[in-house]
Amino acid sequence: MKTEFTLEDRALRKALRYLRRRVHDNAAMMDGIAAAWADRVRLGFHDGRDPWGDPWAPLKPSTIARRRNRSDQPLRDTGRLRSSIYHRAGRDWLEVGLAAKYAGTHQFGARKGQYGRTRRGAPIPWGDVPARPMLPASGRHVLLPREWQTDARDAVVDHLKRGLPRA
């Protein structure tokens, strides 16, 4: 025996049409996710922690002595690295990153002399640089922390709810 029913609820049909349109217009949602994740990167600078909540490696005394402000907080000497955080998004993509050309060195770390030598023969970098991840990437893999996943889920739910017709 076959059982069928026909949906005649105008409000629900209107809501379903709205959701169908919203699913095809994801740029604002993707931008919201990217903005939330860029804020998480900024928070990491403030707290001195990687995206998973682990503290960044402390600075060596020799590094602190060379700093302009003598601060012992990693990656916060001039503020240029933090101010290079950016985000962009489109309908089906998003990007969060740091525009400073040396961001990768701090994200993944580097060995003394890994980039060669100066004209005077000094190693570049002058000492080992421990990895201090700012983005949730390990090598070529992205490992989103739970909080970052929650940001994405919440943005999707908010995107779909926004403007839904009331019953």
N, C-alpha and C positions, 0 to 999 in steps of 0.2 A: 504494500500500500504506500502510495506516494503522498507526502504532505507538503503543501506549499502555502505561502502567504505573500501578499503584495503590500509593499510599504507605501502608505498614503500620507505619512506625516510630512507636511510641508517644511516645517522647521528643520527636521533631520535631513531632508533632501537638500535644503539650502546649505546646511552645515557641511554636508558631504561635497557639494560643489565648491564651497569655499576652501575646504581642505585640499581638494584636487588642484585648485589654482595655487595655493600656498606651497605645495610640494614642488611646483615648477619654478617658484621664485624664491630661491634659497640664499641669495646674495646677502641679505641683511642678517640672516641667521648665521651664516658662515663668518661674517664680519664680527658678529657678537661673540662667537667662539674664539676667534683670533684675538679680539681685544681682551677677553677674559684671560687667555693664556699669556698675552704680553704682560698683563698686570701680574700674573704669577711669576714671570721672569723678574719683573721689578721688585716684587716682594722677596725673591731669592737674594737679590743684591742687598736689600735692607736687612735681612736676617742673616746673611752670610751662609746660606744653605743651598744645596742642590735641589732639583725638583722633587726628589724623594724624601726631603727633610733632613738629609745628612749634612753636617757642617762641612764647609770647604776646608781644605788643608790650611793650617795656619802659615803665616809668613815667617820666613827665617829672619833672625835679627839683622843679618846683613842687608836684606831687602828693606826692612823697616828703616834702617839708617839712611838708605838712599832715597827714600820717599820725600816728597815735598812737605807733606803734612805730618810725617812721622807716625801716621796711623798704623795700627796693626791689623786693620780690617782688609782682608783680601779683595782685590778688584774694585777698590773704592778710592784710589789715589786722586785722579783728576776728574772722574765722573764721565769721561768721554765714552767709555765702554757701555755704561748703563744708559747714557743718553742716546746710544745708537740702536736701542731696541725698537723694532718696528713690527707692524703686522699689516697684511693685505689679504683680501679675500675676493672670491668670485662666486658664481652660482654653485660650483661643485669642487671648489678647492680653497685652501687657506694656507697662509704662510706666516710664520712667526720667526724672527731671527734678530741677529745683531749685525749691523752694517760695518762696524769697525773691522778693518782687515786683520787685526790680530785676535779677533774673537775665537777663532778656531784653535789657536795655541792655548788659550785658557780653558776652552771647552774640553779639549782632548789631552792637553799636556804636551810637553816637548822635552827632548833631551838636550843637554848642553851641546852646542855646535850643530844641532840637527839641520839648521838652515844655512850652514856654511860659515864663512868668516867675513869680518869687516875688511876694509882696505888695509887696516893696520894689523890684521891677523887675529883679532879677538873673536872668540866664538859667538855665534848667534843662535839661540840666546846665550847670554853670558853664563847662565847656570841652568840646572834642570828646573822646569816649570811643571809642577804637579797639575793634574787635571782638576779643574774646578767647574763641573758642568753647570751651565746656566739653563740649558734646554734639555728636555727629556730624551736625549739621544745617546746611544752607546754605539760607537762606530757608525754603521749605516742603518742601524735599527732604532726605531722610536719606541720607547717604553713608557707609555703614558701612566703617570701616577693616578691613583684613584680619584684624587681631587680634580685633576684635569679632565678625567672621564666624566665626572659629575658635572663640571662646567659645561661640557658638550651636551650631555643629556638634558640638562636644565634649559640650555639655549634652544634645543630642538622642541621641547615641550612648550616653552614660552612662545616660540615662533608659531607653532600650530594653534595655540590657544588665543593668541592676540587677534582680536577682531572677530572671534567666532560669534555668530548670531546667538542671541539668548533665546531659550525656549519659552 
